[in-house]
Amino acid sequence: MNIFVFVKRVPDTESRIKINREKNIIDEPGLNFVISPNDEYAVEEALRIREAKTGQVTVMSVGGDESLVILRKCLAMGADEAVLVKDAAGETYDGLRTARIIAATLKSRYPRFDLLLFGKQSVGADNAQVPSMTAELLGLPQANVVTKLEIGTDKGTAVREVEGGEEKVAFSLPAVVSAQKGLNEPRYETLKGIMAAKKKEIPVVAVDSLGLKPGELEVGIEVTGLEMPPARKAGRILPGSPQEAAKELASLLRNEAKII
Amino acid sequence: MILVYIETRQGKIKKASLETLSEAKRRSAELATEVAAVLAGSGLEELGPDVSAYGAGRVYLVPNPALDSYSAEAHGRVLADLIAEVKPEAVFFSATARGKDLAPRLAARLGVSLASDVTHIAVRDKKLEFTRPIFAGKAFLLFTLKTTPQIATLRPNVFPLEQPGTAAGEVIKKDTVVDEAGIKGRVVELLAEKGGELDVTEAEVIVSGGRGIKAPENFELLKQLSAVIPRSTVGASRAAVDSGWIGHAHQVGQTGKTVSPNLYMAFGISGAIQHLAGMSSSKVIVAVNKDSEAPIFKVADYGIVGDLFEVIPALKDELKKLFE
């Protein structure tokens, strides 16, 4: 089983986001970057499938040299190989561009694979576009937001989260699957893994070597603004006993907020 | 034309689809264009008038049984063919599980970029300008799409519903051929349809529990509270989910779901920054916490400093009286 996992570097969830209004970008200094949490479930699932079936797990990231840190983390978790697809564009918020880069990298450099695993979305851009777009560009079936995955020799099934329930998707391999929390519990890196990952050579593929036409690398999104959410004011603390406060709350929700 | 993809559940149009139609109607007036809708699958004919009532002048009906059990590949191809024929300037989906799965597949097929999970749409120079939360709502990105059609998914529970009118639309039946052999993946079974339980992204009221709930069985209290409030559901913080007290589908926050209900009630949730990101666009926020210094009070419209195990049953009784 030849598995590729796609990971992205994002600010950790404790980060306070600051924006640069002139350039319409997120201010990066001071932020602590990590592997996107949803991607960790994808890496863990790949390792478990390899352990059950044998095969190889390759992790890939599209980005700058700073993404090498998260690739080494995946190697330390147990991935066999890592590849950096070097792209200087930074955050474009354009899933199609990223999917085109991934599809072109696979077609031109790594055409043999059985399973492509992603996190359901990056925790940051929150787009949830790249898995489905990559599937379409490569003509593969897809299962997104997956909490249970079974992979056979040439087909698989996945349980995916939908409103008010779950649905089971059956697909042939190769396929695209994106992971949701609940799929597994990601392992920690071992000390031995960390030491080995430090020495591992990570091949770098340049985006402009993939044979993409200039138009295909153009960003299809034009950012016109970046704003902070409207500030919320602290409201009122309702005094009295729990019963009195509850009564007052119910009355305020109906008569003042007119919400229920 | 703005083309809207309509979703159904158990033979009914999803509320999120009607919200999306309503927004398409509003924006179409500014663009001086019309609204059309597409119903994909068999047995949906009778929904045509309901769709028209929300402003779709034309309803494209694609009654192919090959579309009945959902496949992103099959639905994507049928939509791409329809779009090639009717050439809409924009295509709207709801940012539901289905919309988020299908819209990117279609966009890639058409070779266009996509606006995901948008919360506001404006018209500037005859183009749509979208606003969407990033970092689960810690910031908002405003942007336009350089490619046509402009495809977007609209977040449920954000765009107001229009009153249905009486206008009758034209229903246009489209016969399509779906090459079954070319479809490599599809939904084969619907699991655990939990007695109509609302998802946190759909509910109008969320009663949410955190570390202060203390034990899994205490989520029963929140379920009882939710039971007296129409269109409500139970949510949870990451702490409660990671402790195994409730399923991850209920998690609100940056690694869970971003929600914007009319009312969000946080019980025993301190208000970590990643949780606040996921719920601070709620219209009204209530916080109940023992710790008067908890950050959640900084965003709450109404707060009660006290023991949630006393407040919840009292609140349940008071709300029950109101709804009776």
Interface residues (C-beta under 8 A of the other chain):
Chain A: P11 T13 E14 S15 R16 I17 I19 I26 P37 N38 Y93 D94 G95 L96 R97 A99 V123 G124 A125 D126 N127 A128 Q129 V130 P131 S132 M133 T134 A135 E136 L137 L140 P141 Q142 A143 N144 V145 T147 T157 V159 R160 E161 V162 E163 G164 G165 E166 E167 K168 V169 A170 F171 S172 A175 Q180 K181 G182 E218 V219 G220 I221 E222 V223 T224 G225 L226 E227 M228 P229 R232 A234 G235 R236 I237 L238 P242 Q243 A245 A246 K247 L249 A250 S251 L252 L253 R254 A257 I259 I260
Chain B: R9 Y70 A72 E73 G76 T96 A97 R98 K100 D101 L102 A103 P104 R105 L106 A107 A108 R109 G111 V112 S113 L114 A115 S116 D117 R124 E129 T131 R132 P133 I134 F135 A136 G137 K138 A139 F140 L141 L142 F143 T144 L145 K146 T147 I183 K184 G185 R186 V187 V188 E189 L190 L191 A192 E193 K194 G196 E197 L198 D199 T201 E202 V205 I229 V241 G247 H248 A249 Q251 G253 Q254 T255 G256 T258 N262 L263 A272 I273 Q274 A277 S280 S281 K283 V284 I285 V286 S292 F297 K298 V299 A300 D301 Y302 G303 I304 V305 G306 D307 E310 V311 A314 L315 D317 E318 L319 K321 L322 F323
